[in-house]
Amino acid sequence: GFPIPHAPISVYLDYANPNPEQAKKNPVITKISCGGPTSFALTQQGSLYTWGYAFSGACGIGKPDETDCVPLPMKVNPVSGVNKLRAKENKPKLKCVGIHSVTGGGQHSVMLATLQEK
C-alpha cells in the first residue's frame, strides 16, 4: 500500500498479485469528499472511511488531538461520541443505519446520517 494521508481505499488491493475473492470483499465507494487535509469515502453499504491529518478531530475518529495523522483509510463509528454523552444522561444508545453524505473543512467534518435507538 501507500502509507500517505491521501491514499485511496484501493491501497488494500495487491496489484502485483490480484485476488478476485479479496476484491469482492473490498468496499464499493460511491462518494469521495475532501476537507482541507482530510479525505472521506462513503461506501455503497453506508459506511464511512476517513484518512488524512486529524487535527482537532477532523477525521471524526476518537478524541481531538488523539492522533495527528490517519495514513490509511479507517472506518468511522459516527455514534461513539454521541453514545458516551447519552450514557451520562441515562438515554438509550443510538445506532447508525446509514451515512448519506459527508464533507469537511480545515478542522472539522460533518456528516448526514440516519440514526435509530438500539
Contact map, one row per residue, 1 for C-alpha under 8 A:
1110000000111100000000000000000000000000000000000000000000000000000000000000000000000000000000000000000000000000000000
1111001000100000000000000000000000000000000000000000000000000000000000010000000000000000000000000000000000000000000000
1111101000000000000000000000000000000000000000000000000000000000000000110000000000000000000000000000000000000000000000
0111111000000000000000000000000000000000000000000001000000000000000000110000000000000000000000000000000000000000000000
0011111000000000000000000000000000000100000000000011100000000000000011110000000000000000000000000000000000000000000000
0001111100000000000000000000000000000110000000000011000000000000000000110000000000000000000000000000000000000000000000
0111111111100000000000000000000000000000000000000010000000000000000000111000000000000000000000000000000000000000000000
0000011111100000000000000000000000000000000000000000000000000000000000011000000000000000000000000000000000000000000000
0000001111110000000000000000000000000000100000000000000000000000000000011000000000000000000000000000000000000000000000
0000001111111000000000000000000000000000000000000000000000000000000000000000000000000000000000000000000000000000000000
1100001111111100000000000000000000000000000000000000000000000000000000010000000000000000000000000000000000000000000000
1000000011111100000000000100000000000000000000000000000000000000000000000000000000000000000000000000000000000000000000
1000000001111110010001100000000000000000000000000000000000000000000000000000000000000000000000000000000000000000000000
1000000000111111111000000000000000000000000000000000000000000000000000000000000000000000000000000000000000000000000000
0000000000001111110000000000000000000000000000000000000000000000000000000000000000000000000000000000000000000000000000
0000000000000111110000000000000000000000000000000000000000000000000000000000000000000000000000000000000000000000000000
0000000000000111111000000000000000000000000000000000000000000000000000000000000000000000000000000000000000000000000000
0000000000001111111100100000000000000000000000000000000000000000000000000000000000000000000000000000000000000000000000
0000000000000100111111100000000000000000000000000000000000000000000000000000000000000000000000000000000000000000000000
0000000000000000011111110000000000000000000000000000000000000000000000000000000000000000000000000000000000000000000000
0000000000000000001111111000000000000000000000000000000000000000000000000000000000000000000000000000000000000000000000
0000000000001000001111111100000000000000000000000000000000000000000000000000000000000000000000000000000000000000000000
0000000000001000011111111100000000000000000000000000000000000000000000000000000000000000000000000000000000000000000000
0000000000000000000111111100000000000000000000000000000000000000000000000000000000000000000000000000000000000000000000
0000000000000000000011111110000000000000000000000000000000000000000000000000000000000000000000000000000000000000000000
0000000000010000000001111111000000000000000000000000000000000000000000000000000000000000000000000000000000000000000000
0000000000000000000000001111100000000000001110000000000000000000000000000000000000000000000000000000000000000000000000
0000000000000000000000000111110000000000001110000000000000000000000000000000000000000000000000000000000000000000000000
0000000000000000000000000011111100000000111100000000000000000000000000000000000000000000000000000000000000000000000000
0000000000000000000000000001111100000000111100000000000000000000000000000000000000000000000000000000000000000000000000
0000000000000000000000000000111110000000111000000000000000000000000000000000000000000000000000000000000000000000000000
0000000000000000000000000000111111000011110000000000000000000000000000000000000000000000000000000000000000000000000000
0000000000000000000000000000001111100011100000000000000000000000000000000000000000000000000000000000011100000000000000
0000000000000000000000000000000111111111000000000000000000000000000000000000000000000000000000000000001110000000000000
0000000000000000000000000000000011111110000000000000000000000000000000000000000000000000000000000000001111011000000000
0000000000000000000000000000000001111100000000000000000000000000000000000000000000000000000000000000000111100000000000
0000000000000000000000000000000001111110000000000001100000000000000000000000000000000000000000000000000001000000000000
0000110000000000000000000000000001111111000000000111110001100000000000000000000000000000000000000000000111000000000000
0000010000000000000000000000000111101111100000000111000000100000000000000000000000000000000000000000000000000000000000
0000000000000000000000000000000111000111110000011110000000000000000000000000000000000000000000000000011000000000000000
0000000010000000000000000000111110000011111000011100000000000000000000000000000000000000000000000000000000000000000000
0000000000000000000000000000111100000001111101111000000000000000000000000000000000000000000000000011110000000000000000
0000000000000000000000000011111000000000111111110000000000000000000000000000000000000000000000000000000000000000000000
0000000000000000000000000011110000000000011111100000000000000000000000000000000000000000000000000000000000000000000000
0000000000000000000000000011000000000000001111100000000000000000000000000000000000000000000000000100000000000000000000
0000000000000000000000000000000000000000011111110000000000000000000000000000000000000000000000001111000000000000000000
0000000000000000000000000000000000000000011111111000000000000000000000000011000000000000000000000110000000000000000000
0000000000000000000000000000000000000001111001111100000000000000000000000011000000000000000000000010000000000000000000
0000000000000000000000000000000000000001110000111110000000000000000000001111000000000000000000000000000000000000000000
0000000000000000000000000000000000000111100000011111000000110000000001011111000000000000000000000000000000000000000000
0000111000000000000000000000000000000111000000001111110000100000000011111100000000000000000000000000000000000000000000
0001110000000000000000000000000000001110000000000111110000100000000011110000000000000000000000000000000000000000000000
0000100000000000000000000000000000001100000000000011111001100000000111100000000000000000000000000000000000000000000000
0000000000000000000000000000000000000100000000000011111111110001101111000000000000000000000000000000000000100000000000
0000000000000000000000000000000000000000000000000000111111100001101110000000000000000000000000000000000000100000000000
0000000000000000000000000000000000000000000000000000011111000001100000000000000000000000000000000000000000110000000000
0000000000000000000000000000000000000000000000000000011111111111110000000000000000000000000000000000000000110000000000
0000000000000000000000000000000000000100000000000000111111111001000000000000000000000000000000000000000111111000000000
0000000000000000000000000000000000000110000000000111111011111000000001000000000000000000000000000000000000011000000000
0000000000000000000000000000000000000000000000000100010011111100000000000001010000000000000000000000000000001000000000
0000000000000000000000000000000000000000000000000000000011111110000000000001100000000000000000000000000000000000000000
0000000000000000000000000000000000000000000000000000000010011111010000000000000010000000000000000000000000000000000000
0000000000000000000000000000000000000000000000000000000010001111110000000000000000000000000000000000000000000000000000
0000000000000000000000000000000000000000000000000000011111000111111000000000000000000000000000000000000000000000000000
0000000000000000000000000000000000000000000000000000011110000011111100000000000000000000000000000000000000000000000000
0000000000000000000000000000000000000000000000000000000010000111111100000000000000000000000000000000000000000000000000
0000000000000000000000000000000000000000000000000000011000000001111111000000000000000000000000000000000000000000000000
0000000000000000000000000000000000000000000000000000111000000000111111000000000000000000000000000000000000000000000000
0000100000000000000000000000000000000000000000000011111000000000001111100000000000000000000000000000000000000000000000
0000100000000000000000000000000000000000000000000111110000100000001111111100000000000000000000000000000000000000000000
0011111000000000000000000000000000000000000000000011100000000000000011111000000000000000000000000000000000000000000000
0111111110100000000000000000000000000000000000000111000000000000000001111100000000000000000000000000000000000000000000
0000001110000000000000000000000000000000000000001110000000000000000001111110000000000000000000000000000000000000000000
0000000000000000000000000000000000000000000000001110000000000000000001011111000000000000000000000000000000000000000000
0000000000000000000000000000000000000000000000111100000000000000000000001111100000000000000000000000000000000000000000
0000000000000000000000000000000000000000000000111100000000011000000000000111110000000000000000000000000000000000000000
0000000000000000000000000000000000000000000000000000000000001000000000000011111100000000000000000000000000000000000000
0000000000000000000000000000000000000000000000000000000000010000000000000001111110000000000000010000000000000000000000
0000000000000000000000000000000000000000000000000000000000000000000000000000111111100000000001110000000000000000000000
0000000000000000000000000000000000000000000000000000000000000000000000000000111111110000000000000000000000000000000000
0000000000000000000000000000000000000000000000000000000000000100000000000000011111111000000000000000000000000000000000
0000000000000000000000000000000000000000000000000000000000000000000000000000001111111100000001000000000000000000000000
0000000000000000000000000000000000000000000000000000000000000000000000000000001111111110000011000000000000000000000000
0000000000000000000000000000000000000000000000000000000000000000000000000000000111111111000000000000000000000000000000
0000000000000000000000000000000000000000000000000000000000000000000000000000000011111111100000000000000000000000000000
0000000000000000000000000000000000000000000000000000000000000000000000000000000001111111111110000000000000000000000000
0000000000000000000000000000000000000000000000000000000000000000000000000000000000111111111110000000000000000000000000
0000000000000000000000000000000000000000000000000000000000000000000000000000000000011111111000000000000000000000000000
0000000000000000000000000000000000000000000000000000000000000000000000000000000000001111111000000000000000000000000000
0000000000000000000000000000000000000000000000000000000000000000000000000000000000000111111100000000000000000000000000
0000000000000000000000000000000000000000000000000000000000000000000000000000000000000111111110000000000000000000000000
0000000000000000000000000000000000000000000000000000000000000000000000000000000000000110011111000000000000000000000011
0000000000000000000000000000000000000000000000000000000000000000000000000000000000100110001111100000000000000000000011
0000000000000000000000000000000000000000000000000000000000000000000000000000001001100000000111110000000000000000001111
0000000000000000000000000000000000000000000000000000000000000000000000000000001000000000000011111000000000000000001111
0000000000000000000000000000000000000000000000000000000000000000000000000000011000000000000001111110000000000000111100
0000000000000000000000000000000000000000000001000000000000000000000000000000000000000000000000111110000000000000111100
0000000000000000000000000000000000000000000011100000000000000000000000000000000000000000000000011111000000000000111000
0000000000000000000000000000000000000000010001110000000000000000000000000000000000000000000000011111110000000011110000
0000000000000000000000000000000000000000010001000000000000000000000000000000000000000000000000000111110000000011110000
0000000000000000000000000000000000000000010000000000000000000000000000000000000000000000000000000011111000000011100000
0000000000000000000000000000000010000001010000000000000000000000000000000000000000000000000000000011111100001111000000
0000000000000000000000000000000011100001000000000000000000000000000000000000000000000000000000000000111110001110000000
0000000000000000000000000000000011110100000000000000000001000000000000000000000000000000000000000000011111111100000000
0000000000000000000000000000000001110100000000000000000001000000000000000000000000000000000000000000001111111000000000
0000000000000000000000000000000000111100000000000000000001000000000000000000000000000000000000000000000111110000000000
0000000000000000000000000000000000010000000000000000011111000000000000000000000000000000000000000000000111111000000000
0000000000000000000000000000000000100000000000000000000111100000000000000000000000000000000000000000000111111100000000
0000000000000000000000000000000000100000000000000000000001110000000000000000000000000000000000000000011110111110000000
0000000000000000000000000000000000000000000000000000000000000000000000000000000000000000000000000000011100011111000000
0000000000000000000000000000000000000000000000000000000000000000000000000000000000000000000000000011111000001111100000
0000000000000000000000000000000000000000000000000000000000000000000000000000000000000000000000000011110000000111110000
0000000000000000000000000000000000000000000000000000000000000000000000000000000000000000000000011111100000000011111000
0000000000000000000000000000000000000000000000000000000000000000000000000000000000000000000000011111000000000001111100
0000000000000000000000000000000000000000000000000000000000000000000000000000000000000000000001111100000000000000111110
0000000000000000000000000000000000000000000000000000000000000000000000000000000000000000000001111000000000000000011111
0000000000000000000000000000000000000000000000000000000000000000000000000000000000000000000111100000000000000000001111
0000000000000000000000000000000000000000000000000000000000000000000000000000000000000000000111100000000000000000000111
